[in-house]
Amino acid sequence: MIIDLKNEIGKDLIVRLDAEHLFKKLEGNSQKVIMDFSDIDFINRSFAQEYLNRKMVVDYEIEEINVPDVVKNMFNVILEWNGYDLRY
């Protein structure tokens, strides 16, 4: 299953609630999910924190593709703040 975040949410990933809704749509999913970050221009801390928190507790694999530097950098900030030694 591939989710195009630009079409699903928009070019700017801002609202924590959008991340919540995204993962609620995937409840009960058991297959690998590919999150396509193509053409994402901005991500804020709230969305990134919620996305990563939810990603860590799901029972299925999530792979991110076409992740722009702005998203990678924010994910790395969130991971570092939370004491994880992971890099995007």
N, CA, C and O atoms as a Maestro MAE file, in Angstrom:
{
 s_m_m2io_version
 :::
 2.0.0
}

f_m_ct {
 s_m_title
 :::
 protein
 m_atom[352] {
  # First column is atom index #
  i_m_mmod_type
  r_m_x_coord
  r_m_y_coord
  r_m_z_coord
  i_m_residue_number
  s_m_chain_name
  s_m_pdb_residue_name
  s_m_pdb_atom_name
  i_m_atomic_number
  :::
  1 25 0.845 -1.167 0.000 1 A "MET " " N  " 7
  2 3 0.000 0.000 0.000 1 A "MET " " CA " 6
  3 2 0.898 1.240 0.000 1 A "MET " " C  " 6
  4 15 1.794 1.355 0.836 1 A "MET " " O  " 8
  5 25 0.663 2.156 -0.924 2 A "ILE " " N  " 7
  6 3 1.435 3.396 -1.009 2 A "ILE " " CA " 6
  7 2 0.506 4.559 -0.669 2 A "ILE " " C  " 6
  8 15 -0.597 4.670 -1.205 2 A "ILE " " O  " 8
  9 25 0.974 5.422 0.231 3 A "ILE " " N  " 7
  10 3 0.218 6.617 0.593 3 A "ILE " " CA " 6
  11 2 1.006 7.829 0.147 3 A "ILE " " C  " 6
  12 15 2.128 8.056 0.601 3 A "ILE " " O  " 8
  13 25 0.414 8.608 -0.744 4 A "ASP " " N  " 7
  14 3 1.009 9.842 -1.240 4 A "ASP " " CA " 6
  15 2 0.595 10.957 -0.273 4 A "ASP " " C  " 6
  16 15 -0.539 11.433 -0.313 4 A "ASP " " O  " 8
  17 25 1.508 11.358 0.576 5 A "LEU " " N  " 7
  18 3 1.174 12.332 1.623 5 A "LEU " " CA " 6
  19 2 0.750 13.677 1.074 5 A "LEU " " C  " 6
  20 15 -0.089 14.350 1.673 5 A "LEU " " O  " 8
  21 25 1.313 14.085 -0.059 6 A "LYS " " N  " 7
  22 3 0.906 15.359 -0.652 6 A "LYS " " CA " 6
  23 2 -0.573 15.323 -1.012 6 A "LYS " " C  " 6
  24 15 -1.300 16.284 -0.759 6 A "LYS " " O  " 8
  25 25 -1.021 14.213 -1.603 7 A "ASN " " N  " 7
  26 3 -2.432 14.107 -1.971 7 A "ASN " " CA " 6
  27 2 -3.320 13.832 -0.760 7 A "ASN " " C  " 6
  28 15 -4.468 14.275 -0.714 7 A "ASN " " O  " 8
  29 25 -2.796 13.111 0.207 8 A "GLU " " N  " 7
  30 3 -3.575 12.748 1.393 8 A "GLU " " CA " 6
  31 2 -3.743 13.924 2.354 8 A "GLU " " C  " 6
  32 15 -4.813 14.113 2.932 8 A "GLU " " O  " 8
  33 25 -2.663 14.724 2.523 9 A "ILE " " N  " 7
  34 3 -2.681 15.795 3.518 9 A "ILE " " CA " 6
  35 2 -2.402 17.159 2.903 9 A "ILE " " C  " 6
  36 15 -3.091 18.132 3.209 9 A "ILE " " O  " 8
  37 25 -1.406 17.235 2.045 10 A "GLY " " N  " 7
  38 3 -1.011 18.508 1.449 10 A "GLY " " CA " 6
  39 2 0.505 18.635 1.443 10 A "GLY " " C  " 6
  40 15 1.211 17.765 1.952 10 A "GLY " " O  " 8
  41 25 0.999 19.719 0.867 11 A "LYS " " N  " 7
  42 3 2.445 19.925 0.732 11 A "LYS " " CA " 6
  43 2 3.113 20.327 2.043 11 A "LYS " " C  " 6
  44 15 4.330 20.216 2.189 11 A "LYS " " O  " 8
  45 25 2.309 20.794 2.994 12 A "ASP " " N  " 7
  46 3 2.820 21.203 4.299 12 A "ASP " " CA " 6
  47 2 2.215 20.305 5.368 12 A "ASP " " C  " 6
  48 15 0.997 20.244 5.529 12 A "ASP " " O  " 8
  49 25 3.077 19.613 6.090 13 A "LEU " " N  " 7
  50 3 2.642 18.705 7.159 13 A "LEU " " CA " 6
  51 2 2.777 19.465 8.466 13 A "LEU " " C  " 6
  52 15 3.863 19.565 9.037 13 A "LEU " " O  " 8
  53 25 1.652 19.998 8.930 14 A "ILE " " N  " 7
  54 3 1.687 20.939 10.044 14 A "ILE " " CA " 6
  55 2 0.943 20.428 11.274 14 A "ILE " " C  " 6
  56 15 1.460 20.508 12.388 14 A "ILE " " O  " 8
  57 25 -0.237 19.915 11.084 15 A "VAL " " N  " 7
  58 3 -1.146 19.651 12.192 15 A "VAL " " CA " 6
  59 2 -0.969 18.228 12.727 15 A "VAL " " C  " 6
  60 15 -1.012 17.258 11.970 15 A "VAL " " O  " 8
  61 25 -0.769 18.123 14.036 16 A "ARG " " N  " 7
  62 3 -0.648 16.829 14.705 16 A "ARG " " CA " 6
  63 2 -1.869 15.955 14.412 16 A "ARG " " C  " 6
  64 15 -1.752 14.741 14.248 16 A "ARG " " O  " 8
  65 25 -3.023 16.581 14.348 17 A "LEU " " N  " 7
  66 3 -4.272 15.862 14.088 17 A "LEU " " CA " 6
  67 2 -4.248 15.165 12.722 17 A "LEU " " C  " 6
  68 15 -4.848 14.102 12.562 17 A "LEU " " O  " 8
  69 25 -3.566 15.752 11.748 18 A "ASP " " N  " 7
  70 3 -3.449 15.104 10.434 18 A "ASP " " CA " 6
  71 2 -2.688 13.786 10.540 18 A "ASP " " C  " 6
  72 15 -3.045 12.808 9.883 18 A "ASP " " O  " 8
  73 25 -1.648 13.756 11.357 19 A "ALA " " N  " 7
  74 3 -0.904 12.511 11.567 19 A "ALA " " CA " 6
  75 2 -1.784 11.488 12.279 19 A "ALA " " C  " 6
  76 15 -1.763 10.305 11.936 19 A "ALA " " O  " 8
  77 25 -2.552 11.934 13.262 20 A "GLU " " N  " 7
  78 3 -3.481 11.033 13.964 20 A "GLU " " CA " 6
  79 2 -4.473 10.425 12.988 20 A "GLU " " C  " 6
  80 15 -4.689 9.213 12.996 20 A "GLU " " O  " 8
  81 25 -5.074 11.252 12.151 21 A "HIS " " N  " 7
  82 3 -6.063 10.766 11.176 21 A "HIS " " CA " 6
  83 2 -5.434 9.800 10.182 21 A "HIS " " C  " 6
  84 15 -6.048 8.800 9.808 21 A "HIS " " O  " 8
  85 25 -4.227 10.094 9.761 22 A "LEU " " N  " 7
  86 3 -3.518 9.224 8.826 22 A "LEU " " CA " 6
  87 2 -3.389 7.819 9.407 22 A "LEU " " C  " 6
  88 15 -3.676 6.837 8.722 22 A "LEU " " O  " 8
  89 25 -2.968 7.718 10.635 23 A "PHE " " N  " 7
  90 3 -2.773 6.407 11.241 23 A "PHE " " CA " 6
  91 2 -4.100 5.746 11.640 23 A "PHE " " C  " 6
  92 15 -4.190 4.518 11.672 23 A "PHE " " O  " 8
  93 25 -5.109 6.532 11.938 24 A "LYS " " N  " 7
  94 3 -6.426 5.943 12.221 24 A "LYS " " CA " 6
  95 2 -6.995 5.262 10.975 24 A "LYS " " C  " 6
  96 15 -7.662 4.232 11.073 24 A "LYS " " O  " 8
  97 25 -6.727 5.840 9.811 25 A "LYS " " N  " 7
  98 3 -7.173 5.225 8.562 25 A "LYS " " CA " 6
  99 2 -6.501 3.872 8.341 25 A "LYS " " C  " 6
  100 15 -7.034 3.013 7.638 25 A "LYS " " O  " 8
  101 25 -5.336 3.692 8.940 26 A "LEU " " N  " 7
  102 3 -4.568 2.460 8.758 26 A "LEU " " CA " 6
  103 2 -4.819 1.429 9.859 26 A "LEU " " C  " 6
  104 15 -4.216 0.356 9.847 26 A "LEU " " O  " 8
  105 25 -5.701 1.743 10.809 27 A "GLU " " N  " 7
  106 3 -5.988 0.790 11.872 27 A "GLU " " CA " 6
  107 2 -6.484 -0.520 11.281 27 A "GLU " " C  " 6
  108 15 -7.299 -0.530 10.359 27 A "GLU " " O  " 8
  109 25 -5.989 -1.608 11.814 28 A "GLY " " N  " 7
  110 3 -6.359 -2.923 11.322 28 A "GLY " " CA " 6
  111 2 -5.533 -3.375 10.133 28 A "GLY " " C  " 6
  112 15 -5.690 -4.497 9.650 28 A "GLY " " O  " 8
  113 25 -4.653 -2.502 9.661 29 A "ASN " " N  " 7
  114 3 -3.803 -2.848 8.530 29 A "ASN " " CA " 6
  115 2 -2.761 -3.879 8.965 29 A "ASN " " C  " 6
  116 15 -2.258 -3.828 10.087 29 A "ASN " " O  " 8
  117 25 -2.449 -4.798 8.083 30 A "SER " " N  " 7
  118 3 -1.418 -5.788 8.396 30 A "SER " " CA " 6
  119 2 -0.352 -5.876 7.307 30 A "SER " " C  " 6
  120 15 0.556 -6.703 7.387 30 A "SER " " O  " 8
  121 25 -0.464 -5.029 6.299 31 A "GLN " " N  " 7
  122 3 0.518 -5.078 5.227 31 A "GLN " " CA " 6
  123 2 1.481 -3.902 5.311 31 A "GLN " " C  " 6
  124 15 1.216 -2.911 5.992 31 A "GLN " " O  " 8
  125 25 2.593 -4.028 4.614 32 A "LYS " " N  " 7
  126 3 3.595 -2.968 4.573 32 A "LYS " " CA " 6
  127 2 2.986 -1.708 3.969 32 A "LYS " " C  " 6
  128 15 2.247 -1.771 2.986 32 A "LYS " " O  " 8
  129 25 3.305 -0.560 4.570 33 A "VAL " " N  " 7
  130 3 2.830 0.726 4.083 33 A "VAL " " CA " 6
  131 2 4.042 1.532 3.634 33 A "VAL " " C  " 6
  132 15 5.043 1.624 4.345 33 A "VAL " " O  " 8
  133 25 3.937 2.109 2.453 34 A "ILE " " N  " 7
  134 3 4.978 2.988 1.936 34 A "ILE " " CA " 6
  135 2 4.434 4.414 1.967 34 A "ILE " " C  " 6
  136 15 3.441 4.730 1.312 34 A "ILE " " O  " 8
  137 25 5.100 5.263 2.735 35 A "MET " " N  " 7
  138 3 4.728 6.669 2.822 35 A "MET " " CA " 6
  139 2 5.582 7.438 1.832 35 A "MET " " C  " 6
  140 15 6.806 7.488 1.958 35 A "MET " " O  " 8
  141 25 4.932 8.033 0.850 36 A "ASP " " N  " 7
  142 3 5.624 8.784 -0.188 36 A "ASP " " CA " 6
  143 2 5.613 10.270 0.177 36 A "ASP " " C  " 6
  144 15 4.560 10.907 0.197 36 A "ASP " " O  " 8
  145 25 6.784 10.802 0.460 37 A "PHE " " N  " 7
  146 3 6.927 12.200 0.856 37 A "PHE " " CA " 6
  147 2 7.257 13.107 -0.330 37 A "PHE " " C  " 6
  148 15 7.743 14.220 -0.128 37 A "PHE " " O  " 8
  149 25 7.009 12.664 -1.543 38 A "SER " " N  " 7
  150 3 7.282 13.484 -2.734 38 A "SER " " CA " 6
  151 2 6.591 14.838 -2.634 38 A "SER " " C  " 6
  152 15 5.425 14.931 -2.250 38 A "SER " " O  " 8
  153 25 7.329 15.881 -2.987 39 A "ASP " " N  " 7
  154 3 6.801 17.249 -3.075 39 A "ASP " " CA " 6
  155 2 6.347 17.836 -1.750 39 A "ASP " " C  " 6
  156 15 5.587 18.804 -1.743 39 A "ASP " " O  " 8
  157 25 6.786 17.282 -0.632 40 A "ILE " " N  " 7
  158 3 6.475 17.891 0.665 40 A "ILE " " CA " 6
  159 2 7.439 19.057 0.856 40 A "ILE " " C  " 6
  160 15 8.655 18.902 0.739 40 A "ILE " " O  " 8
  161 25 6.877 20.225 1.152 41 A "ASP " " N  " 7
  162 3 7.678 21.437 1.296 41 A "ASP " " CA " 6
  163 2 8.061 21.743 2.742 41 A "ASP " " C  " 6
  164 15 9.105 22.341 3.001 41 A "ASP " " O  " 8
  165 25 7.205 21.326 3.686 42 A "PHE " " N  " 7
  166 3 7.423 21.715 5.084 42 A "PHE " " CA " 6
  167 2 6.824 20.666 6.007 42 A "PHE " " C  " 6
  168 15 5.789 20.071 5.705 42 A "PHE " " O  " 8
  169 25 7.486 20.449 7.132 43 A "ILE " " N  " 7
  170 3 6.947 19.611 8.199 43 A "ILE " " CA " 6
  171 2 7.295 20.301 9.513 43 A "ILE " " C  " 6
  172 15 8.433 20.725 9.714 43 A "ILE " " O  " 8
  173 25 6.319 20.411 10.402 44 A "ASN " " N  " 7
  174 3 6.645 21.033 11.679 44 A "ASN " " CA " 6
  175 2 6.850 19.969 12.752 44 A "ASN " " C  " 6
  176 15 6.605 18.783 12.530 44 A "ASN " " O  " 8
  177 25 7.298 20.412 13.898 45 A "ARG " " N  " 7
  178 3 7.636 19.508 14.987 45 A "ARG " " CA " 6
  179 2 6.440 18.695 15.458 45 A "ARG " " C  " 6
  180 15 6.583 17.508 15.752 45 A "ARG " " O  " 8
  181 25 5.277 19.300 15.535 46 A "SER " " N  " 7
  182 3 4.086 18.598 16.030 46 A "SER " " CA " 6
  183 2 3.710 17.416 15.143 46 A "SER " " C  " 6
  184 15 3.461 16.318 15.640 46 A "SER " " O  " 8
  185 25 3.669 17.639 13.844 47 A "PHE " " N  " 7
  186 3 3.337 16.550 12.927 47 A "PHE " " CA " 6
  187 2 4.408 15.471 12.992 47 A "PHE " " C  " 6
  188 15 4.089 14.285 13.076 47 A "PHE " " O  " 8
  189 25 5.678 15.872 12.955 48 A "ALA " " N  " 7
  190 3 6.776 14.904 12.962 48 A "ALA " " CA " 6
  191 2 6.763 14.059 14.231 48 A "ALA " " C  " 6
  192 15 6.959 12.846 14.169 48 A "ALA " " O  " 8
  193 25 6.537 14.685 15.371 49 A "GLN " " N  " 7
  194 3 6.500 13.959 16.646 49 A "GLN " " CA " 6
  195 2 5.366 12.935 16.645 49 A "GLN " " C  " 6
  196 15 5.568 11.781 17.023 49 A "GLN " " O  " 8
  197 25 4.191 13.353 16.224 50 A "GLU " " N  " 7
  198 3 3.043 12.433 16.211 50 A "GLU " " CA " 6
  199 2 3.265 11.299 15.220 50 A "GLU " " C  " 6
  200 15 2.972 10.143 15.524 50 A "GLU " " O  " 8
  201 25 3.775 11.617 14.049 51 A "TYR " " N  " 7
  202 3 4.040 10.601 13.028 51 A "TYR " " CA " 6
  203 2 5.013 9.549 13.553 51 A "TYR " " C  " 6
  204 15 4.751 8.350 13.454 51 A "TYR " " O  " 8
  205 25 6.135 9.999 14.111 52 A "LEU " " N  " 7
  206 3 7.150 9.056 14.591 52 A "LEU " " CA " 6
  207 2 6.660 8.249 15.787 52 A "LEU " " C  " 6
  208 15 6.946 7.055 15.887 52 A "LEU " " O  " 8
  209 25 5.918 8.893 16.702 53 A "ASN " " N  " 7
  210 3 5.361 8.163 17.851 53 A "ASN " " CA " 6
  211 2 4.449 7.039 17.382 53 A "ASN " " C  " 6
  212 15 4.539 5.910 17.864 53 A "ASN " " O  " 8
  213 25 3.587 7.352 16.455 54 A "ARG " " N  " 7
  214 3 2.633 6.338 15.969 54 A "ARG " " CA " 6
  215 2 3.331 5.271 15.139 54 A "ARG " " C  " 6
  216 15 2.970 4.096 15.206 54 A "ARG " " O  " 8
  217 25 4.324 5.671 14.360 55 A "LYS " " N  " 7
  218 3 5.062 4.703 13.543 55 A "LYS " " CA " 6
  219 2 5.723 3.651 14.426 55 A "LYS " " C  " 6
  220 15 5.786 2.481 14.049 55 A "LYS " " O  " 8
  221 25 6.209 4.048 15.580 56 A "MET " " N  " 7
  222 3 6.939 3.132 16.449 56 A "MET " " CA " 6
  223 2 6.055 2.092 17.128 56 A "MET " " C  " 6
  224 15 6.571 1.105 17.653 56 A "MET " " O  " 8
  225 25 4.747 2.286 17.132 57 A "VAL " " N  " 7
  226 3 3.885 1.349 17.859 57 A "VAL " " CA " 6
  227 2 2.969 0.516 16.962 57 A "VAL " " C  " 6
  228 15 2.213 -0.317 17.462 57 A "VAL " " O  " 8
  229 25 3.023 0.726 15.660 58 A "VAL " " N  " 7
  230 3 2.151 -0.058 14.780 58 A "VAL " " CA " 6
  231 2 2.722 -1.458 14.576 58 A "VAL " " C  " 6
  232 15 3.912 -1.699 14.777 58 A "VAL " " O  " 8
  233 25 1.845 -2.368 14.173 59 A "ASP " " N  " 7
  234 3 2.227 -3.769 13.979 59 A "ASP " " CA " 6
  235 2 2.631 -4.095 12.549 59 A "ASP " " C  " 6
  236 15 2.818 -5.266 12.217 59 A "ASP " " O  " 8
  237 25 2.767 -3.106 11.716 60 A "TYR " " N  " 7
  238 3 3.131 -3.312 10.320 60 A "TYR " " CA " 6
  239 2 4.340 -2.455 9.997 60 A "TYR " " C  " 6
  240 15 4.646 -1.491 10.700 60 A "TYR " " O  " 8
  241 25 5.014 -2.818 8.935 61 A "GLU " " N  " 7
  242 3 6.208 -2.091 8.515 61 A "GLU " " CA " 6
  243 2 5.820 -0.825 7.759 61 A "GLU " " C  " 6
  244 15 4.902 -0.831 6.940 61 A "GLU " " O  " 8
  245 25 6.535 0.256 8.048 62 A "ILE " " N  " 7
  246 3 6.366 1.510 7.313 62 A "ILE " " CA " 6
  247 2 7.707 1.882 6.714 62 A "ILE " " C  " 6
  248 15 8.732 1.920 7.396 62 A "ILE " " O  " 8
  249 25 7.669 2.152 5.428 63 A "GLU " " N  " 7
  250 3 8.867 2.610 4.720 63 A "GLU " " CA " 6
  251 2 8.573 3.989 4.150 63 A "GLU " " C  " 6
  252 15 7.515 4.210 3.561 63 A "GLU " " O  " 8
  253 25 9.502 4.908 4.323 64 A "GLU " " N  " 7
  254 3 9.363 6.240 3.738 64 A "GLU " " CA " 6
  255 2 10.193 6.314 2.465 64 A "GLU " " C  " 6
  256 15 11.331 5.847 2.419 64 A "GLU " " O  " 8
  257 25 9.604 6.906 1.436 65 A "ILE " " N  " 7
  258 3 10.320 7.103 0.175 65 A "ILE " " CA " 6
  259 2 10.240 8.574 -0.221 65 A "ILE " " C  " 6
  260 15 9.349 9.304 0.214 65 A "ILE " " O  " 8
  261 25 11.188 8.989 -1.052 66 A "ASN " " N  " 7
  262 3 11.225 10.360 -1.578 66 A "ASN " " CA " 6
  263 2 11.160 11.399 -0.459 66 A "ASN " " C  " 6
  264 15 10.428 12.384 -0.547 66 A "ASN " " O  " 8
  265 25 11.934 11.159 0.581 67 A "VAL " " N  " 7
  266 3 11.911 12.030 1.758 67 A "VAL " " CA " 6
  267 2 12.851 13.218 1.526 67 A "VAL " " C  " 6
  268 15 14.063 13.041 1.404 67 A "VAL " " O  " 8
  269 25 12.282 14.432 1.464 68 A "PRO " " N  " 7
  270 3 13.141 15.606 1.258 68 A "PRO " " CA " 6
  271 2 13.960 15.917 2.517 68 A "PRO " " C  " 6
  272 15 13.622 15.482 3.618 68 A "PRO " " O  " 8
  273 25 15.028 16.667 2.332 69 A "ASP " " N  " 7
  274 3 15.912 17.005 3.451 69 A "ASP " " CA " 6
  275 2 15.176 17.695 4.593 69 A "ASP " " C  " 6
  276 15 15.496 17.455 5.757 69 A "ASP " " O  " 8
  277 25 14.205 18.538 4.290 70 A "VAL " " N  " 7
  278 3 13.469 19.250 5.336 70 A "VAL " " CA " 6
  279 2 12.769 18.258 6.272 70 A "VAL " " C  " 6
  280 15 12.696 18.489 7.479 70 A "VAL " " O  " 8
  281 25 12.266 17.176 5.727 71 A "VAL " " N  " 7
  282 3 11.595 16.146 6.544 71 A "VAL " " CA " 6
  283 2 12.644 15.317 7.288 71 A "VAL " " C  " 6
  284 15 12.493 15.058 8.481 71 A "VAL " " O  " 8
  285 25 13.690 14.906 6.603 72 A "LYS " " N  " 7
  286 3 14.755 14.139 7.260 72 A "LYS " " CA " 6
  287 2 15.320 14.899 8.447 72 A "LYS " " C  " 6
  288 15 15.508 14.332 9.524 72 A "LYS " " O  " 8
  289 25 15.588 16.175 8.249 73 A "ASN " " N  " 7
  290 3 16.161 16.986 9.322 73 A "ASN " " CA " 6
  291 2 15.231 17.074 10.526 73 A "ASN " " C  " 6
  292 15 15.681 16.966 11.666 73 A "ASN " " O  " 8
  293 25 13.945 17.267 10.281 74 A "MET " " N  " 7
  294 3 12.995 17.360 11.393 74 A "MET " " CA " 6
  295 2 12.866 16.014 12.100 74 A "MET " " C  " 6
  296 15 12.826 15.968 13.330 74 A "MET " " O  " 8
  297 25 12.801 14.921 11.346 75 A "PHE " " N  " 7
  298 3 12.751 13.596 11.970 75 A "PHE " " CA " 6
  299 2 13.987 13.373 12.841 75 A "PHE " " C  " 6
  300 15 13.875 12.850 13.949 75 A "PHE " " O  " 8
  301 25 15.150 13.761 12.355 76 A "ASN " " N  " 7
  302 3 16.377 13.583 13.132 76 A "ASN " " CA " 6
  303 2 16.360 14.409 14.415 76 A "ASN " " C  " 6
  304 15 16.824 13.943 15.455 76 A "ASN " " O  " 8
  305 25 15.832 15.624 14.352 77 A "VAL " " N  " 7
  306 3 15.701 16.461 15.551 77 A "VAL " " CA " 6
  307 2 14.802 15.775 16.569 77 A "VAL " " C  " 6
  308 15 15.149 15.690 17.747 77 A "VAL " " O  " 8
  309 25 13.654 15.288 16.124 78 A "ILE " " N  " 7
  310 3 12.708 14.623 17.026 78 A "ILE " " CA " 6
  311 2 13.339 13.371 17.631 78 A "ILE " " C  " 6
  312 15 13.239 13.146 18.837 78 A "ILE " " O  " 8
  313 25 13.977 12.569 16.812 79 A "LEU " " N  " 7
  314 3 14.606 11.347 17.312 79 A "LEU " " CA " 6
  315 2 15.693 11.669 18.340 79 A "LEU " " C  " 6
  316 15 15.801 10.998 19.366 79 A "LEU " " O  " 8
  317 25 16.488 12.688 18.064 80 A "GLU " " N  " 7
  318 3 17.550 13.078 18.996 80 A "GLU " " CA " 6
  319 2 16.954 13.575 20.310 80 A "GLU " " C  " 6
  320 15 17.438 13.208 21.381 80 A "GLU " " O  " 8
  321 25 15.909 14.405 20.244 81 A "TRP " " N  " 7
  322 3 15.252 14.914 21.453 81 A "TRP " " CA " 6
  323 2 14.728 13.777 22.323 81 A "TRP " " C  " 6
  324 15 14.697 13.882 23.549 81 A "TRP " " O  " 8
  325 25 14.322 12.701 21.680 82 A "ASN " " N  " 7
  326 3 13.741 11.587 22.407 82 A "ASN " " CA " 6
  327 2 14.777 10.485 22.745 82 A "ASN " " C  " 6
  328 15 14.419 9.403 23.210 82 A "ASN " " O  " 8
  329 25 16.041 10.788 22.504 83 A "GLY " " N  " 7
  330 3 17.107 9.898 22.916 83 A "GLY " " CA " 6
  331 2 17.350 8.702 22.000 83 A "GLY " " C  " 6
  332 15 17.991 7.732 22.404 83 A "GLY " " O  " 8
  333 25 16.842 8.764 20.769 84 A "TYR " " N  " 7
  334 3 17.069 7.674 19.825 84 A "TYR " " CA " 6
  335 2 18.298 7.984 18.973 84 A "TYR " " C  " 6
  336 15 18.484 9.108 18.506 84 A "TYR " " O  " 8
  337 25 19.115 6.981 18.786 85 A "ASP " " N  " 7
  338 3 20.301 7.138 17.955 85 A "ASP " " CA " 6
  339 2 20.012 6.571 16.559 85 A "ASP " " C  " 6
  340 15 20.668 5.633 16.107 85 A "ASP " " O  " 8
  341 25 19.034 7.149 15.903 86 A "LEU " " N  " 7
  342 3 18.630 6.745 14.559 86 A "LEU " " CA " 6
  343 2 18.792 7.932 13.643 86 A "LEU " " C  " 6
  344 15 18.674 9.076 14.083 86 A "LEU " " O  " 8
  345 25 19.056 7.687 12.395 87 A "ARG " " N  " 7
  346 3 19.187 8.780 11.425 87 A "ARG " " CA " 6
  347 2 18.382 8.471 10.191 87 A "ARG " " C  " 6
  348 15 18.355 7.336 9.716 87 A "ARG " " O  " 8
  349 25 17.730 9.485 9.679 88 A "TYR " " N  " 7
  350 3 17.003 9.354 8.417 88 A "TYR " " CA " 6
  351 2 17.905 9.769 7.300 88 A "TYR " " C  " 6
  352 15 17.501 9.740 6.137 88 A "TYR " " O  " 8
  :::
 }
 m_bond[351] {
  # First column is bond index #
  i_m_from
  i_m_to
  i_m_order
  :::
  1 1 2 1
  2 2 3 1
  3 3 4 2
  4 3 5 1
  5 5 6 1
  6 6 7 1
  7 7 8 2
  8 7 9 1
  9 9 10 1
  10 10 11 1
  11 11 12 2
  12 11 13 1
  13 13 14 1
  14 14 15 1
  15 15 16 2
  16 15 17 1
  17 17 18 1
  18 18 19 1
  19 19 20 2
  20 19 21 1
  21 21 22 1
  22 22 23 1
  23 23 24 2
  24 23 25 1
  25 25 26 1
  26 26 27 1
  27 27 28 2
  28 27 29 1
  29 29 30 1
  30 30 31 1
  31 31 32 2
  32 31 33 1
  33 33 34 1
  34 34 35 1
  35 35 36 2
  36 35 37 1
  37 37 38 1
  38 38 39 1
  39 39 40 2
  40 39 41 1
  41 41 42 1
  42 42 43 1
  43 43 44 2
  44 43 45 1
  45 45 46 1
  46 46 47 1
  47 47 48 2
  48 47 49 1
  49 49 50 1
  50 50 51 1
  51 51 52 2
  52 51 53 1
  53 53 54 1
  54 54 55 1
  55 55 56 2
  56 55 57 1
  57 57 58 1
  58 58 59 1
  59 59 60 2
  60 59 61 1
  61 61 62 1
  62 62 63 1
  63 63 64 2
  64 63 65 1
  65 65 66 1
  66 66 67 1
  67 67 68 2
  68 67 69 1
  69 69 70 1
  70 70 71 1
  71 71 72 2
  72 71 73 1
  73 73 74 1
  74 74 75 1
  75 75 76 2
  76 75 77 1
  77 77 78 1
  78 78 79 1
  79 79 80 2
  80 79 81 1
  81 81 82 1
  82 82 83 1
  83 83 84 2
  84 83 85 1
  85 85 86 1
  86 86 87 1
  87 87 88 2
  88 87 89 1
  89 89 90 1
  90 90 91 1
  91 91 92 2
  92 91 93 1
  93 93 94 1
  94 94 95 1
  95 95 96 2
  96 95 97 1
  97 97 98 1
  98 98 99 1
  99 99 100 2
  100 99 101 1
  101 101 102 1
  102 102 103 1
  103 103 104 2
  104 103 105 1
  105 105 106 1
  106 106 107 1
  107 107 108 2
  108 107 109 1
  109 109 110 1
  110 110 111 1
  111 111 112 2
  112 111 113 1
  113 113 114 1
  114 114 115 1
  115 115 116 2
  116 115 117 1
  117 117 118 1
  118 118 119 1
  119 119 120 2
  120 119 121 1
  121 121 122 1
  122 122 123 1
  123 123 124 2
  124 123 125 1
  125 125 126 1
  126 126 127 1
  127 127 128 2
  128 127 129 1
  129 129 130 1
  130 130 131 1
  131 131 132 2
  132 131 133 1
  133 133 134 1
  134 134 135 1
  135 135 136 2
  136 135 137 1
  137 137 138 1
  138 138 139 1
  139 139 140 2
  140 139 141 1
  141 141 142 1
  142 142 143 1
  143 143 144 2
  144 143 145 1
  145 145 146 1
  146 146 147 1
  147 147 148 2
  148 147 149 1
  149 149 150 1
  150 150 151 1
  151 151 152 2
  152 151 153 1
  153 153 154 1
  154 154 155 1
  155 155 156 2
  156 155 157 1
  157 157 158 1
  158 158 159 1
  159 159 160 2
  160 159 161 1
  161 161 162 1
  162 162 163 1
  163 163 164 2
  164 163 165 1
  165 165 166 1
  166 166 167 1
  167 167 168 2
  168 167 169 1
  169 169 170 1
  170 170 171 1
  171 171 172 2
  172 171 173 1
  173 173 174 1
  174 174 175 1
  175 175 176 2
  176 175 177 1
  177 177 178 1
  178 178 179 1
  179 179 180 2
  180 179 181 1
  181 181 182 1
  182 182 183 1
  183 183 184 2
  184 183 185 1
  185 185 186 1
  186 186 187 1
  187 187 188 2
  188 187 189 1
  189 189 190 1
  190 190 191 1
  191 191 192 2
  192 191 193 1
  193 193 194 1
  194 194 195 1
  195 195 196 2
  196 195 197 1
  197 197 198 1
  198 198 199 1
  199 199 200 2
  200 199 201 1
  201 201 202 1
  202 202 203 1
  203 203 204 2
  204 203 205 1
  205 205 206 1
  206 206 207 1
  207 207 208 2
  208 207 209 1
  209 209 210 1
  210 210 211 1
  211 211 212 2
  212 211 213 1
  213 213 214 1
  214 214 215 1
  215 215 216 2
  216 215 217 1
  217 217 218 1
  218 218 219 1
  219 219 220 2
  220 219 221 1
  221 221 222 1
  222 222 223 1
  223 223 224 2
  224 223 225 1
  225 225 226 1
  226 226 227 1
  227 227 228 2
  228 227 229 1
  229 229 230 1
  230 230 231 1
  231 231 232 2
  232 231 233 1
  233 233 234 1
  234 234 235 1
  235 235 236 2
  236 235 237 1
  237 237 238 1
  238 238 239 1
  239 239 240 2
  240 239 241 1
  241 241 242 1
  242 242 243 1
  243 243 244 2
  244 243 245 1
  245 245 246 1
  246 246 247 1
  247 247 248 2
  248 247 249 1
  249 249 250 1
  250 250 251 1
  251 251 252 2
  252 251 253 1
  253 253 254 1
  254 254 255 1
  255 255 256 2
  256 255 257 1
  257 257 258 1
  258 258 259 1
  259 259 260 2
  260 259 261 1
  261 261 262 1
  262 262 263 1
  263 263 264 2
  264 263 265 1
  265 265 266 1
  266 266 267 1
  267 267 268 2
  268 267 269 1
  269 269 270 1
  270 270 271 1
  271 271 272 2
  272 271 273 1
  273 273 274 1
  274 274 275 1
  275 275 276 2
  276 275 277 1
  277 277 278 1
  278 278 279 1
  279 279 280 2
  280 279 281 1
  281 281 282 1
  282 282 283 1
  283 283 284 2
  284 283 285 1
  285 285 286 1
  286 286 287 1
  287 287 288 2
  288 287 289 1
  289 289 290 1
  290 290 291 1
  291 291 292 2
  292 291 293 1
  293 293 294 1
  294 294 295 1
  295 295 296 2
  296 295 297 1
  297 297 298 1
  298 298 299 1
  299 299 300 2
  300 299 301 1
  301 301 302 1
  302 302 303 1
  303 303 304 2
  304 303 305 1
  305 305 306 1
  306 306 307 1
  307 307 308 2
  308 307 309 1
  309 309 310 1
  310 310 311 1
  311 311 312 2
  312 311 313 1
  313 313 314 1
  314 314 315 1
  315 315 316 2
  316 315 317 1
  317 317 318 1
  318 318 319 1
  319 319 320 2
  320 319 321 1
  321 321 322 1
  322 322 323 1
  323 323 324 2
  324 323 325 1
  325 325 326 1
  326 326 327 1
  327 327 328 2
  328 327 329 1
  329 329 330 1
  330 330 331 1
  331 331 332 2
  332 331 333 1
  333 333 334 1
  334 334 335 1
  335 335 336 2
  336 335 337 1
  337 337 338 1
  338 338 339 1
  339 339 340 2
  340 339 341 1
  341 341 342 1
  342 342 343 1
  343 343 344 2
  344 343 345 1
  345 345 346 1
  346 346 347 1
  347 347 348 2
  348 347 349 1
  349 349 350 1
  350 350 351 1
  351 351 352 2
  :::
 }
}
